[in-house]
C-alpha cells in the first residue's frame, strides 16, 4: 500500500513541476481506516427481492410439493364440497378484506386471540385456503407461535424445518417454505420449539424474511400466540398491516377480550371474528363458524 502511495505522490510532484507551479496533494494517507458497517440483516434487506433471486419461479423450483394430510374436520377447502358449514363465512371475510384493501395497503395479516383454544389457527388456515381459491392469487401461511405451534397439525404438514430454524440462522428461506396440494398455497411452519421466542422474533431476521418473500404473494397470513399469556403477538403486530382477533362464543371472557384489544391500540384492528357460534343464531351478514367444525379448532 505504501509503494502505491509513494508512486502516486511522485507522479503528482512531476505533474506540478511540468506545470511550473506547486500542487498540494490531497491523497489519503496509506493507512486504511476501519469503516463502520451496518448489521448484515440491514445490508441484505436493502437489496431488492428480485435482484437477490427471490422470484416465484425460483420458489416453485426450490420448494417441491410436500405431502400434506389436511384435517378434514377443520380444513374446509381441500375437498370438493363447496357448501360445508363455515365456508361461506370465510368467503364473506375474504370479500371484506378486499374492500379494506381498496382504501389502504393490506397484505400482511395477523390472526390472534386473547386466550389459547379459541380457534385462531383454524381461522388462519382456512383464510389462506379461501384466498387462493380465487384464480391467480397466492397466499403464505406462517405459524409464528413458536411456543405452542399447531398449524402443521391442521394442514397435516411437517413441523420442521421452520421459522425458528430460520431465525436461528440455520436455514435459508427456501428451506423452510412448504408447498402443499392446493395450488398457490404455501406454508411456513413454526419449526422446533424455541425457549427464547421473543428474542428470536426481534433479532432482525423475521423482518428480512418478510421483505424477501412479500413480492411473491398476494397475502401473508400469520398465526400468532394468544395475547394475554405472552407478549409475542404485540411484537409481531409491528410486522403486519392489520390484526384480526378471534373470540370463541360463550367461552372468551369479555374483560379479557377487551384487555387483549387494548394491546393493539396503536395498530389497525381489522375486526373481531366470532368462532363457535351456532349458525342459526346469527344473521348471514355476520361471521359465524358452525359448532361441528370449530369445536375441533
C-alpha positions, -999 to 999 in steps of 0.1 A, spaced: 0 0 0 29 24 8 46 18 -25 14 27 -44 11 58 -23 47 68 -30 43 63 -67 12 84 -68 29 111 -48 59 112 -72 35 114 -102 17 143 -86 50 161 -79 62 156 -115 29 170 -128 33 200 -106 69 206 -119 58 203 -155 31 229 -149 56 253 -133 39 255 -100 30 237 -68 0 214 -65 -10 204 -30 -15 167 -26 -49 156 -13 -42 119 -13 -53 99 18 -25 85 40 -15 50 33 -31 36 65 -66 23 58 -91 34 85 -118 9 96 -152 15 82 -183 11 103 -208 -12 85 -244 -18 94 -255 -53 105 -257 -80 79 -295 -81 80 -298 -44 72 -274 -47 43 -291 -77 28 -326 -63 34 -316 -33 13 -312 -55 -17 -344 -57 -38 -360 -92 -36 -360 -97 -73 -323 -88 -76 -315 -113 -48 -330 -141 -69 -363 -143 -50 -388 -149 -78 -419 -170 -78 -403 -193 -104 -373 -198 -82 -397 -205 -53 -415 -232 -73 -382 -248 -83 -367 -249 -49 -399 -258 -29 -410 -292 -41 -445 -302 -33 -449 -317 2 -474 -344 11 -500 -329 34 -528 -347 50 -552 -319 60 -576 -325 89 -610 -330 72 -628 -318 103 -614 -283 103 -599 -277 68 -629 -265 47 -615 -260 12 -593 -290 4 -624 -310 -6 -649 -305 -34 -678 -297 -11 -684 -260 -16 -712 -259 10 -695 -270 41 -706 -252 73 -685 -221 77 -672 -220 41 -694 -191 31 -684 -171 62 -648 -173 50 -658 -161 15 -675 -131 32 -644 -124 53 -623 -125 21 -646 -100 4 -644 -76 33 -607 -78 34 -605 -69 -3 -628 -40 4 -605 -27 31 -575 -32 7 -591 -8 -18 -587 20 8 -553 12 23 -523 -11 18 -531 -45 32 -511 -77 26 -497 -89 59 -525 -101 82 -520 -112 118 -546 -135 134 -546 -138 172 -569 -143 202 -570 -134 239 -565 -170 251 -555 -204 238 -580 -227 222 -602 -200 206 -597 -210 170 -571 -186 157 -552 -214 138 -585 -227 124 -593 -192 111 -557 -186 97 -556 -219 78 -590 -216 62 -585 -179 54 -553 -189 35 -572 -216 16 -601 -194 6 -577 -167 -7 -561 -190 -32 -595 -202 -44 -595 -171 -64 -577 -176 -97 -541 -165 -97 -540 -155 -60 -511 -167 -39 -510 -169 -1 -484 -178 25 -495 -190 59 -469 -185 87 -471 -203 120 -455 -177 143 -465 -194 175 -430 -206 184 -441 -217 219 -471 -239 211 -473 -244 173 -504 -262 159 -509 -251 123 -489 -281 110 -515 -304 126 -544 -287 108 -526 -289 75 -511 -323 81 -477 -309 72 -442 -313 87 -434 -290 116 -397 -287 108 -376 -271 95 -395 -239 101 -395 -203 113 -374 -209 145 -347 -226 125 -346 -197 101 -345 -171 129 -316 -190 144 -297 -187 111 -297 -224 104 -318 -224 72 -325 -201 43 -359 -190 31 -364 -217 5 -355 -245 30 -384 -236 54 -412 -229 29 -436 -257 20 -459 -262 -10 -489 -284 -5 -516 -300 -26 -535 -267 -30 -522 -246 -59 -506 -213 -48 -509 -220 -11 -475 -221 8 -468 -228 44 -440 -217 68 -442 -240 99 -430 -229 133 -401 -252 134 -387 -267 166 -399 -253 199 -380 -222 210 -372 -213 246 -364 -176 237 -393 -169 213 -395 -131 220 -358 -127 214 -358 -147 182 -388 -127 168 -370 -94 173 -335 -104 161 -340 -88 127 -343 -119 106 -381 -120 106 -382 -86 90 -356 -97 65 -377 -128 57 -409 -108 51 -392 -83 29 -378 -111 7 -409 -132 3 -436 -104 2 -433 -96 -35 -442 -133 -44 -475 -134 -25 -509 -116 -26 -515 -124 11 -493 -133 40 -513 -146 70 -496 -150 103 -509 -172 131 -496 -158 164 -497 -167 201 -526 -156 222 -523 -121 236 -529 -125 273 -503 -152 283 -473 -139 263 -461 -107 247 -452 -123 213 -483 -111 195 -477 -75 204 -442 -77 189 -454 -95 158 -481 -68 152 -452 -45 142 -446 -66 111 -482 -67 99 -506 -43 82 -537 -53 102 -549 -75 131 -578 -100 132 -589 -111 166 -607 -144 172 -631 -148 202 -650 -180 210 -687 -177 216 -697 -182 252 -661 -190 262 -639 -159 259 -644 -137 290 -654 -103 278 -629 -85 302 -601 -105 287 -612 -98 252 -612 -60 259 -578 -63 276 -564 -81 245 -579 -54 223 -561 -27 243 -528 -43 234 -533 -31 198 -544 5 204 -517 18 180 -523 -9 154 -551 -14 129 -577 -39 143 -595 -50 112 -622 -69 130 -632 -95 156 -642 -129 144 -668 -148 165 -659 -185 164 -680 -214 176 -715 -198 174 -744 -219 160 -751 -206 125 -788 -204 131 -784 -177 158 -766 -152 136 -777 -133 105 -759 -143 73 -742 -109 72 -723 -118 104 -692 -140 107 -700 -174 120 -684 -209 121 -706 -239 128 -701 -258 161 -695 -290 143 -664 -276 127 -650 -251 151 -652 -274 181 -621 -291 168 -602 -258 162 
